[in-house]
């Protein structure tokens, strides 16, 4: 009886075109019904007009120039664009050139703004005074995460102002990097518990480096002159002990003051920079010169003319050896450090 009733129900179902119920697992249904979100792409371009106030001691610089955006979505990313490494948000000058986004021939929307602000950039000073840096401006959307919006650089139109000069630095071009900034927190948003905030980030950097002339003429040349003052002592008659000892002693004090003069313009690095290591070589050579003079001062009292002549020859050899050590050591540090 029950079997006959089941056959009748199945026949009625097929005749009426009603689909038999599915007994698939709920997880499979959700997987089939799920949607893949494609993030909206926003193209960001930069054109710096002036870059000034580069200060490694405070890790800041000032950017003045244009920033523009192109997009196709309904929301306006120019209103929610955030400059994440701006030092003082309240002093950030941001002027929109259009009251409303402009519609482009390809259907995209366009907005351009001029900004001026001080930005934070940690400076790595390990290769001072031959250091190079990327003065970066970092942007991201303040509302939409990386699953909804992605930033990319406008490679075609992003350029540097040909007349732009960064005082004390040599321009080397620009670079850009994109990344996803994971904040590892949802900032107390109870609508998305357990989900960290991830935002697309774009970093535009102006590449600068110190000119080699700054290193050679302003820092290395004074040190070499002081070293020559110490080495002159090796050219004097070994019997002039007091005069010979005074020259490297004075050179040692002068070297200390020279090092302090440039260290005052550097941030706290917690280690030795390139120039510090060159100064270490200079310290060692000056101390060796002073030690040689003091050791020979006792022996010279009992020497005849022939012995003094041999001592002067050894002083010449010591001078040439120290000169070679300083030159080779400096070149090795410059090209390998």
Phi and psi in degrees as a GROMACS rama.xvg file:
@    title "Ramachandran Plot"
@    xaxis  label "Phi"
@    yaxis  label "Psi"
@TYPE xy
-67.1659  -40.2865  UNK-2
-63.2349  -40.7161  UNK-3
-63.2917  -39.6187  UNK-4
-65.2143  -38.5621  UNK-5
-66.3398  -37.3384  UNK-6
-66.5363  -39.3133  UNK-7
-64.9747  -42.0926  UNK-8
-64.4025  -40.5745  UNK-9
-65.6022  -38.2829  UNK-10
-66.8043  -39.2201  UNK-11
-66.468  -39.0992  UNK-12
-63.058  -46.5021  UNK-13
-64.2419  -39.0259  UNK-14
-67.4369  -33.7333  UNK-15
-86.0239  -7.21791  UNK-16
79.798  12.2119  UNK-17
-81.0693  131.39  UNK-18
-76.3118  135.737  UNK-19
-65.152  144.842  UNK-20
-64.2417  147.203  UNK-21
-94.0953  141.679  UNK-22
-114.159  31.2882  UNK-23
-68.4691  157.046  UNK-24
-67.9882  143.832  UNK-25
-56.251  -37.2513  UNK-26
-62.0094  -37.4727  UNK-27
-68.4325  -37.3  UNK-28
-64.2173  -43.6092  UNK-29
-65.5945  -35.2752  UNK-30
-66.2084  -39.9146  UNK-31
-71.3007  -31.816  UNK-32
-89.1582  -7.03504  UNK-33
-67.5209  153.685  UNK-34
-117.975  140.527  UNK-35
-95.3815  118.92  UNK-36
-82.5311  130.508  UNK-37
-103.656  116.635  UNK-38
-62.1003  144.365  UNK-39
-73.7692  134.827  UNK-40
-96.426  124.593  UNK-41
-114.843  122.157  UNK-42
-91.475  127.581  UNK-43
-118.612  131.805  UNK-44
-122.138  155.908  UNK-45
-132.512  144.621  UNK-46
-145.697  90.7293  UNK-47
-70.8474  134.756  UNK-48
-93.8766  -48.4732  UNK-49
-137.948  141.226  UNK-50
-131.205  121.482  UNK-51
-148.061  176.037  UNK-52
65.4172  33.8369  UNK-53
-70.4453  114.203  UNK-54
-130.576  97.9765  UNK-55
-62.6172  -28.6231  UNK-56
-65.2079  -35.3174  UNK-57
-103.831  0.6542  UNK-58
57.1837  45.3538  UNK-59
-137.197  160.578  UNK-60
-154.485  165.316  UNK-61
-114.878  130.198  UNK-62
-111.072  132.379  UNK-63
-133.277  115.377  UNK-64
178.51  -168.769  UNK-65
-102.116  147.454  UNK-66
-136.046  131.158  UNK-67
-130.51  160.029  UNK-68
-135.018  145.463  UNK-69
-130.67  134.69  UNK-70
-155.658  175.065  UNK-71
-126.672  -7.0675  UNK-72
-76.3625  -179.978  UNK-73
-80.3167  -36.9239  UNK-74
-77.6114  154.398  UNK-75
-99.409  102.557  UNK-76
-69.5881  -16.7281  UNK-77
-65.1733  -25.5129  UNK-78
-81.2751  -25.2705  UNK-79
-109.797  5.63232  UNK-80
-68.8041  130.55  UNK-81
-119.81  133.453  UNK-82
-93.1322  97.9664  UNK-83
-71.4895  -25.2654  UNK-84
-105.401  18.2412  UNK-85
-67.3288  135.081  UNK-86
-69.671  -48.6955  UNK-87
-127.348  101.717  UNK-88
-60.2525  -31.9179  UNK-89
-70.1732  -24.6211  UNK-90
-95.5869  3.16628  UNK-91
-69.4113  119.149  UNK-92
-93.7897  116.507  UNK-93
-132.968  112.259  UNK-94
-117.294  117.794  UNK-95
-76.6903  131.043  UNK-96
-80.3707  -21.1561  UNK-97
-121.673  139.73  UNK-98
-65.1231  -36.5515  UNK-99
-130.383  150.28  UNK-100
-57.1671  142.108  UNK-101
-91.433  137.89  UNK-102
-85.9035  124.074  UNK-103
-91.4969  160.625  UNK-104
-57.3265  -29.6201  UNK-105
-84.8375  5.53649  UNK-106
92.9956  -6.29675  UNK-107
-81.8889  166.71  UNK-108
-109.264  151.665  UNK-109
-139.813  135.532  UNK-110
-143.766  141.415  UNK-111
-129.525  144.089  UNK-112
-138.502  156.264  UNK-113
-111.637  129.327  UNK-114
-122.866  154.053  UNK-115
-148.486  124.288  UNK-116
-165.275  163.379  UNK-117
-91.1242  133.737  UNK-118
-119.644  151.282  UNK-119
-93.9319  130.511  UNK-120
-145.133  110.095  UNK-121
-63.5038  127.973  UNK-122
-98.1543  127.399  UNK-123
-89.7872  113.596  UNK-124
-102.912  15.6269  UNK-125
-61.81  -28.5255  UNK-126
-103.5  17.6669  UNK-127
-59.7491  133.262  UNK-128
-101.042  23.5495  UNK-129
-109.822  33.0925  UNK-130
-83.6526  153.416  UNK-131
-131.455  150.115  UNK-132
-143.498  156.944  UNK-133
-109.124  109.785  UNK-134
-80.1161  97.4254  UNK-135
-99.3244  143.438  UNK-136
-115.56  118.537  UNK-137
-107.774  132.186  UNK-138
-129.473  151.125  UNK-139
-159.391  160.752  UNK-140
-78.9372  134.345  UNK-141
-82.0591  -10.9948  UNK-142
-117.959  -47.0626  UNK-143
-93.0529  130.62  UNK-144
-77.1721  -178.747  UNK-145
-67.273  -21.3643  UNK-146
-77.2245  -13.4678  UNK-147
-111.73  -25.7037  UNK-148
-146.498  136.326  UNK-149
-126.654  134.158  UNK-150
-98.4788  141.388  UNK-151
-140.427  154.361  UNK-152
-83.8012  143.373  UNK-153
-84.2799  89.7538  UNK-154
-67.1454  -30.652  UNK-155
-70.5006  -40.0285  UNK-156
-111.067  -8.63686  UNK-157
-71.9638  122.475  UNK-158
-147.572  170.608  UNK-159
-103.185  143.629  UNK-160
-61.472  120.698  UNK-161
-58.4678  -27.1211  UNK-162
-94.0489  4.74757  UNK-163
-72.9753  135.258  UNK-164
-130.537  130.183  UNK-165
-103.859  110.528  UNK-166
-58.094  126.771  UNK-167
83.9072  1.96365  UNK-168
-134.903  158.898  UNK-169
-109.539  125.559  UNK-170
-73.7809  134.744  UNK-171
-121.211  7.58938  UNK-172
114.007  -158.251  UNK-173
-140.254  162.773  UNK-174
-146.868  163.494  UNK-175
-145.728  145.893  UNK-176
-137.404  142.539  UNK-177
-115.311  145.45  UNK-178
-157.119  171.484  UNK-179
-109.138  119.107  UNK-180
-87.8002  110.285  UNK-181
-97.0685  111.746  UNK-182
-84.3257  -4.68155  UNK-183
52.4197  28.7825  UNK-184
-158.117  150.604  UNK-185
-100.264  11.3388  UNK-186
55.2803  36.0152  UNK-187
78.2619  10.6009  UNK-188
-76.6633  105.142  UNK-189
-74.5732  -10.4396  UNK-190
-71.3663  -24.6516  UNK-191
-127.153  65.4992  UNK-192
-65.5758  138.043  UNK-193
79.3711  -0.47131  UNK-194
-107.685  122.261  UNK-195
-78.8154  152.526  UNK-196
-82.9279  123.381  UNK-197
-125.206  124.544  UNK-198
-126.595  142.946  UNK-199
-72.8474  131.978  UNK-200
-123.703  138.965  UNK-201
-122.377  130.148  UNK-202
-119.434  119.059  UNK-203
-106.079  125.27  UNK-204
-124.83  135.754  UNK-205
-95.9519  116.568  UNK-206
-84.6235  124.384  UNK-207
-132.575  155.954  UNK-208
-146.531  156.673  UNK-209
-75.3093  138.867  UNK-210
-66.9283  141.404  UNK-211
-59.0484  -27.6667  UNK-212
-61.6469  -31.0416  UNK-213
-63.2382  -40.6594  UNK-214
-69.8111  -45.2979  UNK-215
-71.4812  -49.9129  UNK-216
-89.9979  -31.0106  UNK-217
-97.5711  -22.6564  UNK-218
-118.809  -46.3535  UNK-219
-77.3663  -40.8156  UNK-220
-60.388  -47.1141  UNK-221
-59.2561  -38.5673  UNK-222
-64.8593  -40.7541  UNK-223
-66.2141  -36.7413  UNK-224
-63.5967  -41.0257  UNK-225
-64.7233  -40.8522  UNK-226
-61.8441  -41.2278  UNK-227
-61.6269  -35.7174  UNK-228
-62.8304  -36.0817  UNK-229
-72.601  -38.4267  UNK-230
-72.0063  -22.3782  UNK-231
-57.8559  -29.76  UNK-232
-59.5148  -29.9526  UNK-233
-75.1675  -12.974  UNK-234
-92.6875  -13.5119  UNK-235
-79.26  162.817  UNK-236
-61.3005  129.525  UNK-237
-57.2887  -18.9064  UNK-238
-74.7901  -17.7845  UNK-239
-86.8141  66.5327  UNK-240
-63.6889  -46.7916  UNK-241
-64.1492  -43.1375  UNK-242
-65.991  -42.338  UNK-243
-63.2899  -39.1176  UNK-244
-72.9558  -29.5378  UNK-245
-69.1274  -33.4918  UNK-246
-65.3684  -53.7738  UNK-247
-67.1774  -29.8904  UNK-248
-64.3  -43.9488  UNK-249
-64.8469  -39.3497  UNK-250
-63.6198  -36.1162  UNK-251
-63.9875  -44.4637  UNK-252
-65.9064  -40.7266  UNK-253
-63.5472  -37.8775  UNK-254
-63.7766  -39.1557  UNK-255
-61.5801  -44.4547  UNK-256
-66.4985  -38.0659  UNK-257
-61.9559  -41.5371  UNK-258
-66.8044  -39.9781  UNK-259
-65.0795  -30.4813  UNK-260
-66.1247  -38.7238  UNK-261
-88.3782  -23.6995  UNK-262
-65.6571  -26.3355  UNK-263
-66.7994  -20.9224  UNK-264
-96.6013  7.2854  UNK-265
-111.06  148.429  UNK-266
-72.3514  167.038  UNK-267
-67.9145  112.794  UNK-268
-96.015  -23.1531  UNK-269
76.5885  9.68208  UNK-270
-165.509  -173.648  UNK-271
-88.8488  135.57  UNK-272
-90.9247  176.394  UNK-273
-57.0944  -45.8349  UNK-274
-66.5119  -33.4055  UNK-275
-59.9687  -39.892  UNK-276
-68.7418  -34.1349  UNK-277
-66.0254  -38.2507  UNK-278
-66.3182  -32.2999  UNK-279
-61.1239  -42.0249  UNK-280
-60.6983  -42.7641  UNK-281
-64.123  -42.1465  UNK-282
-59.2014  -45.4213  UNK-283
-62.2252  -42.7684  UNK-284
-66.6927  -40.0465  UNK-285
-66.4483  -42.2655  UNK-286
-64.2283  -40.256  UNK-287
-62.853  -38.8215  UNK-288
-63.3211  -45.2931  UNK-289
-64.848  -40.9506  UNK-290
-64.4547  -40.3063  UNK-291
-62.5872  -42.0375  UNK-292
-65.2549  -42.2077  UNK-293
-67.3187  -41.7176  UNK-294
-64.9817  -40.7426  UNK-295
-76.4667  -14.3746  UNK-296
-64.3113  -31.0862  UNK-297
-79.8746  -39.1278  UNK-298
-70.4483  -28.5461  UNK-299
-69.5856  -21.582  UNK-300
-66.7381  -31.0819  UNK-301
-101.921  8.68331  UNK-302
-90.6557  148.471  UNK-303
-89.8555  -174.452  UNK-304
-61.398  -38.5905  UNK-305
-65.5063  -40.0201  UNK-306
-65.8804  -40.2635  UNK-307
-65.4492  -37.0478  UNK-308
-63.4581  -43.4793  UNK-309
-62.7999  -37.8638  UNK-310
-65.0731  -39.8143  UNK-311
-65.7988  -36.0894  UNK-312
-63.5167  -42.6576  UNK-313
-64.5848  -34.9382  UNK-314
-63.1023  -39.9995  UNK-315
-61.9609  -43.6645  UNK-316
-62.8575  -41.3964  UNK-317
-63.7735  -40.3872  UNK-318
-61.66  -48.6956  UNK-319
-64.35  -36.8163  UNK-320
-65.7277  -41.6186  UNK-321
-66.8818  -39.8431  UNK-322
-61.0135  -42.0055  UNK-323
-66.6891  -40.3604  UNK-324
-62.587  -42.5733  UNK-325
-65.7174  -45.5675  UNK-326
-65.0064  -49.1439  UNK-327
-66.5646  -40.2743  UNK-328
-64.2328  -41.0055  UNK-329
-65.2304  -45.4206  UNK-330
-63.3051  -39.7272  UNK-331
-63.3994  -40.9665  UNK-332
-68.1273  -41.0002  UNK-333
-63.23  -40.9745  UNK-334
-94.6404  -10.8466  UNK-335
-118.911  -20.8011  UNK-336
